[in-house]
Amino acid sequence: MAEEISLNAALFKIFAGIILVGGLLFFLGGRFDWPQAWVYMVFYAAWALGTVPWLKKYNPELLRKRLLVTLKAGALWDRIFIEVNLYLYAAMMVTTSLDAGSRRPGVPVQVNILAFAGLLAGYALVLYAFKANKYAIKAAQVQQGQQVVSAGPYAVVRHPMYAAVSLLYISTPPALGSWYGLIPAALLVLSVLLRAHFEEKTLRKELPGYIEYAQKVKYRFIPGVW
């Protein structure tokens, strides 16, 4: 069941999320002289706030669905994955903060830079998918009147959104300077892969034309790999 909320309430949630992530990092890390965390917060805030005008310009219908409509997942498996992902994400951020804040020798600067490049690529791919797909809601379900999207990144892989968030998850710990954070990050990616598997079954069953699309676009996440 969908619930409409005001734009002010939606923006408040975005600002609260930025403050929560920043507070989690610096509080658990135990220090403010953490350059990677400050750079990460700039990335995160720019992404969280920049997505609104991006969608308003390129996909206003999706902006309403993602920002102004609270939609609960219908399928039990999807509700489970959403909850699991929430806890795994929290575990990743807690582990990363405690590890990177310990000041012991950690991730080399070159790896930090490469990981931040991964974050940029992940954010860019999400926006590209948002631009192409007005059905990219948070719940994994077929919407009324939904059609197969085969433009933009969907012409290359079937699940560019999942590929993008997987890249974001796996890039976050090394960008912040943590190796141990890669453990929950890897579990997050595994959860995303499993969710994509179940969503694929739903789309093949309920979305007209999806089977033909899947025969044409053979790869789910990475072209030439899987």
N, C-alpha and C positions, 0 to 999 in steps of 0.2 A: 504493500500500500504506500503510495507516494504522499509526501507531506511538503507543502510549499513553505519556504521560509523567506524572510526579507533579505535584501542585499546587504543591509547593515549587519544582520546577524551572521551572514556568510563571511563577510570581511572580518568580523570580530573573530570568528573561528580560525581564519587564516593567520591573523596577527597572534592569536593565542598559541597556535601551533608553532610559529616562529620563536616566540618567547619560551615555550616549553622545550623545544629542541635545544635552544641556546642555553637555557638553564640546566638542562640535563648534562650537556657537555661540560660546561665550566664548573658546575657544582660537583659532579662526580670526578671530573679530572683534577679538581682541587687547585686549579691555577688559571690565571688570566693571561699569562705570558705563553700563549699557545698559538703560534702563528697559523698553523694549519686549521685550527678551529675557527679563527676569525675569517679566514678565506672561505672555509666551508659555509659559514653563516651568511656571508655575502652571496655565495652561490645559491644557497637555499632560499634566502629572502627574495632574491631577484627572481627565482623560479616561481615561488609561491605567489608573489604579487604580480609578476609579469604575465602569468598565465591568463589572468582576468582580461586585460586589454587585448591580448592575442586572440582569445576566443571571441571576444566581443567583435573584433574586426573580421576574423576568418570563419568562425563557426558559432554564431550567437545561439543557435538552437542547442548545441552541445553545452554552451556556457550555462544555460538555464537548467539543463538536465543534471549537470555535475555540481553546480554551485547553489542553485536555488531550489532543488528538489531533493529531499531525503528519501531515498528508495531502498527498502530492505530487500536483501537477497531472497529469492523465492525458494530455491532448491536447498535442501539440507546440506549437501556437500559443499555448496558455495558459502553458506554461513559458517561452516566449519573452517574452510580455508581462510576466510576473512579474519576470523578470530585467531587462528594459528599464526597468520602473517603478522597480526598486530603484536602478539606476544614475542614472536621471533624478531621483529623489528626493534622492539624495546630491548630485548636481550642483546641484539647487535650493538645498539647505541650505548647501553650500560657497559658491556664488555670493552668496547672500543674506548670509551671515556676513561675507564679505570686503567686500562692498559697503556694508552697513550699519555695519560696524565702522570704516570709513574716515573717519568724522566729517565728510565733505563734505555740503553741503546735500542733503537727501533727501526723504523722503515727509512731507507736512504732517501735523500731529497729527490733523486731522479725518479724513484718509484712514486713519491708524493705527486710530482708533476704529471707523471703518466696517469695516475689515478684521477687527478683533477681533470685531465683531458677526457678520461672515460666518463666522468660525471657530465661534462659539457656535451659529449656525444649522446649520452643517455637522455638528457633534458631536450636536446635538439630533436631526437627521434620521437620522443613523446609529443612534442609540439607538432611535428610533421604528421603524426598519426591523428592528432586532434583535428588538424586542418582537413584531413581527408575523410574522416569518419564521424558523422553526426550521431552514430549509435554507440559511441565509446563510453557508455555509462560504467559506473563502478561495479554494478552487479552483473554476473555472467548469466544473462538471460536474453531471449529473443523478444524484441519489442514489437508492438503492434505496427504493422506496415513496414517492418524492417526489410531491407534489401541487402544483398551481398555487396560489399565494398571491395573493389579491385583496383582502385586508383592509389597513387602515391606509394607509400611503403608497402601497402597491401598487394601491390603488383609483384613484389619481390619475396615477401614472407607473409604467412597467414596471421601471425600474431606479433606484429611489430611493437605493440604496447608492452606485452610481456617480455619481449627481448630487451626493450629499453629499461624497464624497471629492474630486470635481472642485472643489467650492466650497472645501473645505479647502486644496487645493493652490493655488488662485488667490488665496486670502486670506492665505496665510502670508508671502510676501515683503513686501507692503505693511504688514502688521501689524508686522513686524520692522523696517521702515524702508528697504526696498530696492525699487528699480524694476528693476534688472537681473535680480533673481531671478525676475521674471515670465517671462523667456524660457524657462528649463527648466520652469517651472510650466505654461506654455502647452503645451509638448511633453508634459508629464505628462497634461494634460487630453486632448490629442489621442490619446495612447496609451489612455486610459480609454475614449474614444469608440470607438476601433477594437476594443478588447477587448469592449465591449458589443455591437458589430456581430457579431463572431464567436460570442459567447455566444448571441445571439439566434437565429442559425442552428441551434445545437445544441439549444436549447430547443424550437424549432419542430419539429425532427426527432425528438427523443427524449422530450419531456415531454408526455404526453397532456393535451389540453385547452388547451395554451398558445396554439395558433392562434386558438381562439375567444376566449381572454382578450385577445390582442393586438388582435383586432377590436373588442373592447369598450373597452379602455384604449388609446387610439390614440397617446399620447405616451410617449416613452422617458425623457426627462430633465426637460424643462420644460413644464408644461401650456400648451397653446395655441401652443407654439413648435416643439418637436421631441421 
